Amino acid sequence: MGFADLSIAEIALDYNLSVEEVFHLCEQLGIAYKTQETRLALEDVKAIISKILSQRSGSGTPS
C-alpha cells in the first residue's frame, strides 16, 4: 500500500474541518492513527476524502 504523504492535520486544513472531526472519521472507517501528524496510507486518505465529500453532498449516512 502506498502513502499519500498527507497527515490528518493537513486533511483537516484542506477540507476546513477540525482535527477532531478527522479523528472521528478515522475511527468510523477503522483507520489507525497516533497523532494529528500521522502520515496516512493512500487508500485511507481516499476513504476519508470520499466520506467527507459524501457528507457534504448530503448522501452520507449520519452515525
C-alpha positions in Angstrom: 0.0 0.0 0.0 1.4 3.4 -1.0 1.4 6.5 1.1 -0.4 9.7 0.2 2.1 11.8 2.3 -0.8 13.6 3.9 -1.4 13.9 7.6 -4.6 14.1 9.5 -3.8 17.8 10.2 -3.3 18.5 6.5 -6.6 16.8 5.6 -8.4 18.9 8.3 -6.9 22.1 6.9 -7.6 21.2 3.2 -11.3 20.4 3.9 -11.9 23.1 6.6 -12.5 20.6 9.4 -11.2 20.3 12.9 -8.6 17.7 13.6 -11.1 16.0 16.0 -13.6 15.7 13.1 -11.0 13.9 11.0 -10.0 11.7 14.0 -13.7 10.8 14.2 -13.8 9.9 10.5 -10.7 7.7 11.0 -12.4 5.9 13.9 -15.6 5.4 11.9 -13.6 3.9 9.0 -11.3 1.8 11.2 -8.2 3.7 10.2 -5.4 3.6 12.8 -3.6 6.8 13.8 -1.4 8.0 16.6 -1.4 11.8 16.3 -2.6 14.5 14.0 0.8 14.3 12.2 0.3 10.6 11.4 1.0 10.1 7.7 -1.8 8.0 6.1 -1.8 5.3 3.5 -3.2 6.3 0.1 -6.3 4.1 0.4 -7.0 5.5 3.9 -6.8 9.1 2.6 -9.1 8.2 -0.3 -11.6 6.7 2.1 -11.6 9.8 4.3 -11.9 12.2 1.5 -14.7 10.2 -0.1 -16.5 10.2 3.3 -16.1 14.0 3.6 -17.4 14.6 0.1 -20.3 12.3 0.5 -21.3 14.0 3.8 -21.1 17.4 2.1 -23.2 16.3 -0.8 -25.9 15.1 1.6 -25.6 11.4 0.5 -23.7 10.3 3.6 -25.4 8.5 6.3 -25.4 10.1 9.8 -23.9 8.0 12.6 
